Each structure stands twice: as C-alpha cells, then as structure tokens.
C-alpha cells in the first residue's frame, strides 16, 4: 500500500507506535466508550485481536525505502 501511495506523488511518513498489546487494547476499549470527535466505529475485542495478530513490523528494505518514525515512548 505504501508503494501505491508513493506512486500518486504523495510523501509518506509512517509513525510506528510500539506499545504493549494490553495497553493498546485498553486504549481501544476507552475510545469505544468515549466516542470522541474523531470516533468512527466501535472496534470489538475480536477485531482488535485479529488486527493485532496480523501486524508485521516494517522490514529493513521498507525502512530504507519509506520514511518511518519510531518514537521512544508510545
């Protein structure tokens, strides 16, 4: 997908937040409850699990090809 975006002429920057799964799940559950200004849909626990299991960190080639930012604290 990053290559497709890049071919449209857009510059791509990906911020990779590496937080423990338990913290990410609590954040998602809290957003489900609060439904703030940018809220678009409830993410059920089973969908969170599927998405978490599918995550792959960028490899060395992707890191060289695209602009990735890895903050120290997520």
MDTraj code that builds the backbone (N, CA, C; nanometers):
import mdtraj as md
import numpy as np

residues = "UNK UNK UNK UNK UNK UNK UNK UNK UNK UNK UNK UNK UNK UNK UNK UNK UNK UNK UNK UNK UNK UNK UNK UNK UNK UNK UNK UNK UNK UNK UNK UNK UNK UNK UNK UNK UNK UNK UNK UNK UNK UNK UNK UNK UNK UNK UNK UNK UNK UNK UNK UNK UNK UNK UNK UNK UNK UNK UNK UNK UNK UNK UNK UNK UNK UNK UNK UNK UNK UNK UNK UNK UNK UNK".split()
xyz = np.array([
    [0.0819, -0.1184, 0.0000],
    [0.0000, 0.0000, 0.0000],
    [0.0870, 0.1258, 0.0000],
    [0.1984, 0.1229, 0.0718],
    [0.2842, 0.2413, 0.0759],
    [0.3364, 0.2759, -0.0632],
    [0.3702, 0.1739, -0.1399],
    [0.4185, 0.1999, -0.2763],
    [0.3084, 0.2610, -0.3629],
    [0.1859, 0.2141, -0.3462],
    [0.0741, 0.2701, -0.4228],
    [0.0561, 0.4180, -0.3897],
    [0.0646, 0.4515, -0.2627],
    [0.0510, 0.5914, -0.2214],
    [0.1669, 0.6735, -0.2766],
    [0.2866, 0.6178, -0.2672],
    [0.4050, 0.6874, -0.3165],
    [0.3932, 0.7175, -0.4665],
    [0.3381, 0.6254, -0.5435],
    [0.3244, 0.6446, -0.6887],
    [0.2234, 0.7532, -0.7242],
    [0.1380, 0.7923, -0.6307],
    [0.0434, 0.9013, -0.6570],
    [0.1096, 1.0375, -0.6403],
    [0.2348, 1.0368, -0.5900],
    [0.3070, 1.1620, -0.5727],
    [0.3066, 1.2152, -0.4307],
    [0.2393, 1.1455, -0.3404],
    [0.2369, 1.1887, -0.2006],
    [0.3619, 1.1408, -0.1282],
    [0.4122, 1.2228, -0.0373],
    [0.5186, 1.1798, 0.0520],
    [0.4549, 1.1068, 0.1693],
    [0.5090, 0.9922, 0.2047],
    [0.4511, 0.9088, 0.3097],
    [0.5433, 0.9068, 0.4306],
    [0.4870, 0.9323, 0.5476],
    [0.5576, 0.9161, 0.6743],
    [0.4730, 0.8252, 0.7617],
    [0.5342, 0.7187, 0.8129],
    [0.4635, 0.6235, 0.8983],
    [0.5209, 0.6338, 1.0390],
    [0.4352, 0.6620, 1.1349],
    [0.4743, 0.6664, 1.2753],
    [0.4421, 0.5305, 1.3365],
    [0.5437, 0.4587, 1.3808],
    [0.5249, 0.3254, 1.4369],
    [0.5262, 0.3364, 1.5886],
    [0.4103, 0.3110, 1.6486],
    [0.3972, 0.3166, 1.7941],
    [0.4035, 0.1751, 1.8483],
    [0.5033, 0.1484, 1.9295],
    [0.5234, 0.0139, 1.9824],
    [0.4829, 0.0111, 2.1293],
    [0.3548, -0.0122, 2.1534],
    [0.3030, -0.0212, 2.2900],
    [0.2628, -0.1658, 2.3156],
    [0.2731, -0.2110, 2.4396],
    [0.2299, -0.3476, 2.4712],
    [0.0834, -0.3696, 2.4326],
    [0.0524, -0.4926, 2.3946],
    [-0.0827, -0.5263, 2.3498],
    [-0.1879, -0.4897, 2.4537],
    [-0.1596, -0.5129, 2.5798],
    [-0.2583, -0.4836, 2.6850],
    [-0.2906, -0.3344, 2.6910],
    [-0.1910, -0.2505, 2.6721],
    [-0.2130, -0.1053, 2.6731],
    [-0.2928, -0.0640, 2.5497],
    [-0.2565, -0.1178, 2.4336],
    [-0.3301, -0.0848, 2.3110],
    [-0.4765, -0.1256, 2.3228],
    [-0.5011, -0.2423, 2.3798],
    [-0.6390, -0.2886, 2.3925],
    [-0.7189, -0.1990, 2.4871],
    [-0.6570, -0.1572, 2.5970],
    [-0.7253, -0.0660, 2.6898],
    [-0.7571, 0.0670, 2.6216],
    [-0.6646, 0.1177, 2.5403],
    [-0.6875, 0.2435, 2.4685],
    [-0.8047, 0.2307, 2.3712],
    [-0.8092, 0.1193, 2.2993],
    [-0.9188, 0.0974, 2.2041],
    [-1.0515, 0.0866, 2.2783],
    [-1.0531, 0.0122, 2.3877],
    [-1.1761, -0.0017, 2.4660],
    [-1.2221, 0.1340, 2.5192],
    [-1.1273, 0.2175, 2.5616],
    [-1.1625, 0.3503, 2.6122],
    [-1.2202, 0.4377, 2.5008],
    [-1.1600, 0.4307, 2.3815],
    [-1.2144, 0.5072, 2.2678],
    [-1.3544, 0.4590, 2.2310],
    [-1.3770, 0.3280, 2.2421],
    [-1.5113, 0.2745, 2.2164],
    [-1.6135, 0.3366, 2.3111],
    [-1.5737, 0.3570, 2.4356],
    [-1.6642, 0.4140, 2.5364],
    [-1.6824, 0.5639, 2.5146],
    [-1.5711, 0.6360, 2.4988],
    [-1.5758, 0.7828, 2.4906],
    [-1.6360, 0.8333, 2.3596],
    [-1.6094, 0.7646, 2.2505],
    [-1.6586, 0.8039, 2.1183],
    [-1.6396, 0.9537, 2.0934],
    [-1.5139, 0.9954, 2.1009],
    [-1.4784, 1.1366, 2.0840],
    [-1.5026, 1.1894, 1.9436],
    [-1.4529, 1.3093, 1.9191],
    [-1.4780, 1.3828, 1.7947],
    [-1.4350, 1.3061, 1.6697],
    [-1.3253, 1.2311, 1.6776],
    [-1.2756, 1.1587, 1.5601],
    [-1.3231, 1.0137, 1.5555],
    [-1.4098, 0.9743, 1.6476],
    [-1.4601, 0.8369, 1.6539],
    [-1.5390, 0.8035, 1.5280],
    [-1.5141, 0.6836, 1.4712],
    [-1.5897, 0.6437, 1.3523],
    [-1.6595, 0.5092, 1.3675],
    [-1.6079, 0.4205, 1.4546],
    [-1.6719, 0.2903, 1.4718],
    [-1.6215, 0.2211, 1.5975],
    [-1.7039, 0.1359, 1.6533],
    [-1.6625, 0.0539, 1.7666],
    [-1.5745, -0.0585, 1.7135],
    [-1.4645, -0.0834, 1.7829],
    [-1.3762, -0.1940, 1.7479],
    [-1.3965, -0.3027, 1.8533],
    [-1.4671, -0.4107, 1.8181],
    [-1.4881, -0.5192, 1.9137],
    [-1.3562, -0.5891, 1.9474],
    [-1.3521, -0.6533, 2.0634],
    [-1.2293, -0.7203, 2.1076],
    [-1.1787, -0.8214, 2.0049],
    [-1.2677, -0.8976, 1.9424],
    [-1.2215, -0.9999, 1.8477],
    [-1.1582, -0.9364, 1.7233],
    [-1.2047, -0.8198, 1.6821],
    [-1.1432, -0.7496, 1.5686],
    [-1.0073, -0.6938, 1.6099],
    [-0.9993, -0.6412, 1.7322],
    [-0.8703, -0.5948, 1.7839],
    [-0.7696, -0.7096, 1.7816],
    [-0.8114, -0.8281, 1.8258],
    [-0.7225, -0.9454, 1.8287],
    [-0.6755, -0.9818, 1.6880],
    [-0.7672, -0.9839, 1.5929],
    [-0.7309, -1.0173, 1.4548],
    [-0.6292, -0.9169, 1.4007],
    [-0.6565, -0.7880, 1.4200],
    [-0.5659, -0.6839, 1.3697],
    [-0.4291, -0.6927, 1.4374],
    [-0.4286, -0.7179, 1.5675],
    [-0.3015, -0.7288, 1.6401],
    [-0.2200, -0.8471, 1.5901],
    [-0.2879, -0.9585, 1.5646],
    [-0.2181, -1.0781, 1.5171],
    [-0.1643, -1.0611, 1.3751],
    [-0.2255, -0.9733, 1.2971],
    [-0.1826, -0.9517, 1.1583],
    [-0.0663, -0.8527, 1.1462],
    [-0.0412, -0.7745, 1.2504],
    [0.0609, -0.6700, 1.2441],
    [0.1983, -0.7289, 1.2151],
    [0.2682, -0.6671, 1.1218],
    [0.4071, -0.7005, 1.0917],
    [0.4874, -0.5717, 1.0956],
    [0.5927, -0.5718, 1.1732],
    [0.6805, -0.4547, 1.1789],
    [0.7459, -0.4357, 1.0420],
    [0.7791, -0.3123, 1.0063],
    [0.8452, -0.2897, 0.8770],
    [0.9816, -0.3582, 0.8737],
    [1.0159, -0.4122, 0.7572],
    [1.1463, -0.4778, 0.7441],
    [1.2520, -0.3756, 0.7017],
    [1.3766, -0.4199, 0.6923],
    [1.4875, -0.3285, 0.6618],
    [1.4700, -0.2590, 0.5266],
    [1.4209, -0.3315, 0.4282],
    [1.4018, -0.2728, 0.2950],
    [1.2966, -0.1628, 0.3010],
    [1.1850, -0.1891, 0.3692],
    [1.0793, -0.0878, 0.3814],
    [1.1296, 0.0347, 0.4575],
    [1.2082, 0.0115, 0.5613],
    [1.2615, 0.1226, 0.6407],
    [1.3529, 0.2110, 0.5553],
    [1.4290, 0.1493, 0.4666],
    [1.5161, 0.2269, 0.3776],
    [1.4360, 0.3008, 0.2706],
    [1.3284, 0.2394, 0.2235],
    [1.2516, 0.2952, 0.1118],
    [1.1544, 0.4054, 0.1537],
    [1.1002, 0.3958, 0.2740],
    [0.9974, 0.4893, 0.3196],
    [1.0428, 0.5604, 0.4464],
    [0.9714, 0.6653, 0.4796],
    [1.0041, 0.7437, 0.5983],
    [0.9271, 0.6886, 0.7188],
    [0.9971, 0.6146, 0.8049],
    [0.9372, 0.5611, 0.9270],
    [0.9904, 0.6389, 1.0459],
    [0.9024, 0.6686, 1.1392],
    [0.9412, 0.7335, 1.2638],
    [0.9055, 0.6390, 1.3774],
    [1.0026, 0.6107, 1.4622],
    [0.9835, 0.5225, 1.5767],
    [1.0013, 0.6043, 1.7043],
    [0.8921, 0.6604, 1.7596],
    [0.9047, 0.7385, 1.8835],
    [0.9566, 0.6499, 1.9969],
    [1.0244, 0.7109, 2.0916],
    [1.0770, 0.6343, 2.2046],
    [0.9667, 0.5872, 2.2979],
    [0.8603, 0.6650, 2.3098],
    [0.7513, 0.6315, 2.4014],
    [0.6213, 0.6273, 2.3229],
    [0.5452, 0.5197, 2.3445],
    [0.4148, 0.5095, 2.2763],
    [0.3089, 0.5411, 2.3759],
])
top = md.Topology()
chain = top.add_chain()
for i, resn in enumerate(residues, 1):
    res = top.add_residue(resn, chain, resSeq=i)
    for name in ("N", "CA", "C"):
        top.add_atom(name, md.element.get_by_symbol(name[0]), res)
traj = md.Trajectory(xyz[None], top)
